[in-house]
């Protein structure tokens, strides 16, 4: 029984880490796309 509990806790930790990494990646990508849009707008307004 303790082995099963340890495995369950490990699985929960791994899934939480995976969700956190995916969320941070998505937010970083969204931030980058917003920065690229702002850069494009600046470029267009300059020329």
C-alpha positions in Angstrom: 0.0 0.0 0.0 2.7 2.6 0.8 4.3 1.9 -2.6 1.0 2.6 -4.3 0.7 5.9 -2.4 4.3 6.9 -3.3 3.6 6.2 -7.0 0.3 8.2 -6.9 2.1 11.2 -5.3 4.9 11.0 -7.9 2.4 10.8 -10.8 0.5 13.8 -9.4 3.7 15.8 -9.0 4.8 15.0 -12.6 1.4 15.9 -14.0 1.4 19.2 -12.1 4.9 20.1 -13.3 3.9 19.2 -16.9 0.8 21.5 -16.7 2.9 24.3 -15.2 5.5 24.0 -17.9 2.9 24.0 -20.7 1.1 27.0 -19.1 4.4 29.0 -18.9 5.3 28.1 -22.5 1.9 29.2 -23.8 2.1 32.5 -21.9 5.7 33.1 -23.2 4.6 32.4 -26.8 1.6 34.8 -26.4 3.9 37.5 -25.0 6.3 37.0 -27.9 3.6 37.2 -30.5 2.3 40.5 -28.9 5.8 41.9 -28.9 6.2 40.9 -32.6 2.9 42.6 -33.4 4.0 45.8 -31.6 7.3 45.7 -33.4 5.5 45.3 -36.8 3.3 48.3 -36.0 6.3 50.4 -35.1 8.0 49.4 -38.3 5.0 50.2 -40.4 4.5 53.5 -38.8 8.2 54.4 -39.3 8.1 53.7 -43.0 
